[in-house]
């Protein structure tokens, strides 16, 4: 019998080897032959999905299923399944990669290439080619995730510190964050910070009437949820009334303002401080190379848009906003902050500082739901400053300023009146009534020259110059004014060449800026190229390995969907360009909105929210507006289960809602009894129930439709968080589940890159009764008939990167979208199967299945060997992978999500690494390695540690065990560049700028 058992085992092992050998020769994902000779061969589904048919069949067999449908039946509740035709190639036809590019080109040509002088916070940036090609178009820069694992993210952390230093230096403020979503939402964050700084006692916020109109609109939206009173008027009146002074939390001013006027606010700032309020300044980085910075005349908060530093206009974004504060406000500043610390070897290292401010942690105690930034765009702006340096930036600023002065001389010679003639940098506001019946005559003359001017009122136009303006552009602009004045062709040869600034001398900058070494050495393209690649070499991205972060959906960001992004047909368009000039963009946005509605089952869509959290906030604000329209504005209770996404409670608070938590059972399912009890208790005031589906515990819950019915029966609405939509597409949808509104993370499900921490897009889809309340915009028609005010600065949010999701959906088509979901579910369940017996799977459904992600619990290792989640995460880095999501949604767990883009080989490689780490943990449990000096506690092991002397090594394991625990690492290994970083040291010694010359010398 023993011999038979041995023979049987040998046969099974031989069979397994033959299966793996057959799998080692991979086919295309679908392995289907073309139907005819003329059918396209460059089909995207074959390239996007990782496993081929043989690998899919192999994984299904390992899970005990003979078909994909039987597997799906055990994974997704039948009562929420949708017909296969709902998301198919009939409803969303598929394009090949070639066809997609042809379609994009055709639509791009429908965007008219007018030169825009509209300004209003947006400029025609000149992107240095070395940055365009090697950062913006480089997957080593755009595919990494937010740097929560700093040991494998030192490159972009250093670049973000460059960004922070750039902002601190130009604004003369004490500390800056690592970017926010846009200027308008940054101003809203500042307003709320001023309110919080007053201990939430002062509720009046004064906004100067010359602040950008899109900013004022976003402020109005945000103020409502906090009960803040917005006063818009002449800032000179802000302190005239005692009642206003007594309740004043803060004042927002624009410097230079929307009309180009530059005002000395130093005395005004003192008066605001005497009233106990904050002074918040929206400003322009290029102008601050010549103007006295706000930090030198007492500003408390300085913010703005950094896109002028080498980021395309892109019809409104994405752009990195900046946000800098004084020392006393640094621990209340919203957004991410990069700080210096040290690793275990004492080497300097960067990390995310003060992470306890993260909204996943603070939940309903938060007053901001910011959980991302615009890292990629901030890095581009920082690289722009590194490349040009202080001398180069000043040259650019002077050129822009002097060209503006020449324009002023030309229009005044014609008799036009420049309203802000006394003080300006790059913007002129011009009364054209002397020669024109109305401003439309001037706009028509400009249009004949292929130019767009700012529309101010019936007699006034605005003109803003920027770095892109050359001699011919200036001549065309001047010619337009001559045509409007019915004057002959201008002779500009005798126009005076300016030599002095056109603003008061007391407002001229005298202080140095960007004196740090990094801004004063990389000015040749050779040096810049090497610096960019040096930093990129320190960061792990999808170019290196799978990034299995749960709830983050780190799937392929395809080159084919990225290519149109940098075409000038899309990159050079101003967000306030006339409607008739942007037919291509309008068509793409409409097609994307329609496809998202088909996928979600909803009636209407808004793409304005420019992050997932912004989408949450927008959706909740729409729900509040709906209740108010029915005379039920008192409904302000929001029920949120513990299994919901971490930003949900913060978004609810921002929308003016009271959060009531709902319990979950020990198996991870929602406690329907508790939900019903609380819904009925609060039925008179119930506004909304927020739920993530599948839950962040990684399971499709059976009771989702019952939960939604409970809420609707009590008069509430259902907000279904779309963070995990990658598990739904083609199988179910939020509408069928019972939702009324959902937001989508285009940077997750629909393949926009995470950019190392942004950008993202969070559009909302809504049922028909909520469509009238979708967000509006003060300058471009968006939203419904009863629209809420804007939620972001640009009418279509981060419009340019909508191209990526549009391309992704069009190339996959309905069938490919559905197949992607199927494989995402299969990959996760196969991974759960492989890790079973090694780790404890926290939650699964009644059939033993997970959704698109799995939650493993590591609590047992803490009890047995003192090993924390962090120890496992840092050891995963030694195996060349980015760790899964750590300590969320449960503090002792890892949340793992492989996505559909990873092959079986890569999934097995990760599982092999996790299993080997489990063996290493067992050695600690059994005493083979000490609890305080072992492979996990000492991880990660950078190359610098490997070359230390034997005396310095002093570890009870070999260098080979540390660096090469599995054979395949010898062929391909990503090395962490520092050892484990000391978080506490970095927070206690908060340093958030670049090293000085002296520090580098020491």
DADAQUI-V331107 format. One line per field, one symbol per residue. phi: phi as a letter, one per 40 degrees, with the letter a starting at -180 (. if undefined). psi: psi as a letter, one per 40 degrees, with the letter a starting at -180 (. if undefined). burial: # if it has 9 or more other ideal C-beta (glycine too) atoms within 8 Angstrom, else .. A space follows every 50 residues. Layout:
phi->???
psi->???
burial->???
//
This chain:
phi->.dccccccccccccccccccccccbcbcdcfbcccaccccbcccdccccc cccccccccccccgbbacccccccbbdccbcbccccbacccbccbccccc ccccccccccccccccbcgfgbbccccddccdcbbcbbcccccccdccbc cbaccccccccdcdcdcdcccgbcabcchbcaccccccccdcccccccgf bcbbbcbccccdcccccccccccccbgcccbbacdcccbcbcccdcbcca bbbbaccccgcbbcbccccccccccgbcbbbcabcccccbcdcdccbhcc bbaibccdcgbdcffhicbccbabbcdcbccbccgcbcbcaacccgccab accfcccdccccfcccbbbdbaabdccccccccdccccgccccccccccc cccccccddccccchcbccbccaabbbbbbcbccbbcacccccccccccg bbbccbacbbbbbbcadccbcccccccccccccccfbcdcbcccccccbb cbadccbccbccafccdccbaccccdccdccdccccccbcbccbacbccc gbfccdbcccccdcdbccdbcccccbcddccbcccdcccccccccccccc gccaabcccbaccccdccccccccccccccgbcccacbcbcccccccdcc cccccgbccbcbcbcccgcccccccccccccbdcbccabbacbdcccgbc cccccccccdcccbgcbbbbccdbcccbdgbaacccchcbaabbcccbcb gcccgghhcabbdbbbcdccdcbcccacbbcagccbccccbacccbfccc ccdccdcdccccgccccccccdccccdcccccccccgbbcccbacccgbb ccabbbbbdcccccagccddcccccddccgbccccbfacbccbbbbbcgc cccdcccccccdccccccccccccccgcbccbaadcccccbccccccccd cccfbcaccccccbcbcccccabccdcbcdccccccccbcbbbcccdccc cc
psi->ddddddddddddddddddddddeehiaiddfhiidideihefhdddddhc iaddddddddddefieiddddddedhhdeeiiidedgieddgiiiidddd ddddddddeehhgihhfdbfehigihhhdddddecdehdddeeiihfdgd dffdddddddddddddddddefidiiafiadidddddddddddddddeff dhehhhhieeihdddddddddddddefhhhhhahddededhdddddehdi hhihhiadeehhihedddddddddefiihhhhahdddeedihiddefeid hhiaheddgfhidffeiiihiihiiideedeehiaihhiiaiaeeeiiii ihifeeeiddddbeeieieheaagddddddddddddddiddddddddddd dddddddddddddeeihhdfddhicehhhhheddehdiddddddddddef ihihhcaeeiiihhiadehaddddddddddddddefiihihedehhhiei ifiideehhdiiifeiddefdfeiddddddddddddeehhaeediigfhi edggihgiddeddedehddddehiefiideefddddddddddddddddde eidiihedhfidddddddddddddddddeeffeehehhhhieeiideddd ddddefihhhihiiideeihgddddddddddeddehdihhihhiieefih ideddddddddddeeiihhhhedfeeedhedaiddddeidiiiigdecdf ehieeefiiihgiiiiideedeeiiaieehhiaadfiiiieididfbgdd edddddddddddidddddddddddddddddddddehedihhdiiaeeeii beiihiheddddddefhiddddddddddeeihiihhfhehdeihhhhdie ehiddddddddddddddddddddddeediidegidddeiigiddddeiid ddcfifiidddddgeidedddhhhhieiahihddddddghhfiiiidddd d.
burial->..................#...#.....##............######## ######.####.#.#..#.###.####..#.#...####.##.####.## #.###.##.##..############.##.#######.##########.## ################################################.. .#######.#################.####.#.#..##....##.#### ############..#..######.#.###################.#### ##########################..##..###########...#.## ####..#.######.#########################.###.##### ############.#.#####..##########..##..#.#######.#. ####.#..###########...#############....#.#..#..#.. .##...###...##.#####.##...###.######.#####..###### ########.########.#########...#########.########## ##.##########################.....################ #######.##.#.#...#####.###.##..##.################ #####.######.##################################### #################..########..#.###..############## ###################################...#.#####...## ########..##..#.#.#.################.###.######### .###.#############.##.###...#.#.##########.###.... ..#.......######..#...##.########.###..#.#.#...... ..
//
